[in-house]
Amino acid sequence: MMQKFTKDDIVAKAAELAKMIAETEEVDFFKRAEAQINENERVRNLIANIKALQKQAVNLQHYGKKEALKQVEAKIDKLEEELDGIPVVQEFKQSQVDVNDLLQIVTNTISNTVTDEIIKSTGGDLLKGQTGSQVKYSSGTLH
């Protein structure tokens, strides 16, 4: 007889997995990169300027000031380019990608494993990705 799990059991395991992920090298690097970003005055100033210009852009858009909006958007692009050129910002963005990749791997592994387990437990065909009932009815006849 197969063991039955409750939603609570699964959530508890997910919390355990989350704690493991939080202690990975990828997350550690992300935390260090974020701290460096927050400590960097140039980065903080650029971000503050970009946010101020973005507010301005929203107002200009609201009042239909197209030419002024273009100028402000060009300034924002220039500042974002400058921000992206700073090594600690590049490291931070890379660390975000690495953490997201890890989470994606975990999600895909869970999803694929659940699908495979359903196929196996119903006597299906793993290669075709069909459950037992799909195999039974796709052949055109009942077995």
C-alpha positions in Angstrom: 0.0 0.0 0.0 1.4 3.4 -1.0 1.9 6.0 1.7 -0.6 8.9 1.6 0.6 12.4 2.4 -1.5 15.4 3.4 -1.1 18.9 2.1 0.4 19.9 5.4 3.1 17.1 5.1 4.0 18.5 1.6 4.1 22.1 2.8 6.4 21.1 5.7 8.7 19.4 3.2 8.6 22.5 1.0 9.6 24.7 3.9 12.5 22.3 4.6 13.6 22.5 1.0 13.3 26.3 1.1 15.6 26.4 4.1 18.1 24.3 2.2 17.9 26.6 -0.8 18.4 29.6 1.5 21.7 28.1 2.6 23.2 27.5 -0.9 26.2 29.2 -2.4 23.9 30.9 -4.9 21.8 32.5 -2.2 24.9 33.4 -0.2 26.4 35.1 -3.2 23.1 37.0 -3.8 23.1 38.3 -0.2 26.7 39.5 -0.4 26.0 41.1 -3.8 22.9 42.9 -2.5 24.9 44.2 0.6 27.6 45.6 -1.8 24.9 47.3 -3.8 23.4 48.9 -0.7 26.8 50.0 0.5 27.8 51.6 -2.8 27.0 55.3 -2.7 27.3 55.7 -6.5 24.8 52.9 -7.1 22.4 54.4 -4.4 22.6 57.8 -6.1 22.0 56.5 -9.6 19.0 54.5 -8.3 17.6 57.5 -6.5 18.0 59.6 -9.7 16.3 56.9 -11.9 13.4 56.7 -9.4 12.9 60.5 -9.4 13.0 60.6 -13.2 10.6 57.7 -13.4 8.1 59.7 -11.3 8.6 62.7 -13.5 8.0 60.5 -16.6 4.7 59.2 -15.1 3.5 62.8 -14.6 4.6 63.9 -18.1 2.8 60.9 -19.6 -0.3 61.8 -17.6 -0.3 65.3 -19.0 0.5 64.3 -22.5 3.9 66.1 -22.7 5.4 63.8 -25.3 8.6 65.8 -26.1 9.5 66.3 -22.4 8.7 62.6 -21.8 11.1 61.5 -24.6 13.9 63.6 -23.0 13.3 62.2 -19.5 13.2 58.6 -20.9 16.5 59.2 -22.7 18.0 60.4 -19.3 16.6 57.3 -17.6 18.2 55.0 -20.3 21.5 56.8 -19.9 21.5 56.4 -16.1 20.4 52.7 -16.3 23.2 52.1 -18.8 25.7 53.7 -16.4 24.2 51.6 -13.5 24.5 48.4 -15.5 28.1 49.1 -16.2 29.1 49.0 -12.6 30.7 45.6 -11.6 28.8 45.2 -8.3 25.5 45.7 -10.2 26.5 43.1 -12.8 27.4 40.7 -10.0 24.0 41.3 -8.3 22.1 40.8 -11.5 24.0 37.5 -12.2 23.3 36.4 -8.6 19.6 37.0 -9.2 19.8 34.9 -12.4 21.6 32.1 -10.5 19.0 31.9 -7.7 16.2 32.0 -10.2 17.8 29.2 -12.2 18.1 27.1 -9.1 14.4 27.7 -8.2 13.5 26.8 -11.8 15.4 23.5 -11.6 13.7 22.6 -8.3 10.2 23.5 -9.8 10.9 21.5 -13.0 12.2 18.5 -11.0 9.1 18.4 -8.8 6.8 18.8 -11.8 8.5 16.2 -13.9 8.8 13.7 -11.0 5.0 14.1 -10.2 4.1 13.5 -13.8 6.4 10.4 -14.0 5.0 9.0 -10.8 1.5 9.3 -12.1 2.4 7.6 -15.3 4.2 4.8 -13.5 1.5 4.3 -10.9 -1.2 4.0 -13.6 0.8 1.5 -15.6 1.4 4.0 -18.3 4.1 4.5 -20.9 6.9 6.9 -19.7 8.5 7.2 -23.1 5.2 8.3 -24.7 4.2 10.3 -21.6 0.9 8.6 -21.4 -1.0 7.4 -18.3 -2.4 3.9 -18.1 -5.9 5.0 -19.1 -4.4 7.0 -22.1 -2.5 4.0 -23.3 -5.6 1.8 -22.9 -7.9 4.2 -24.9 -5.3 5.4 -27.5 -4.9 1.9 -28.9 -8.6 2.0 -30.0 -9.6 -1.0 -28.0 -10.1 -1.9 -24.4 -7.6 -4.4 -23.0 
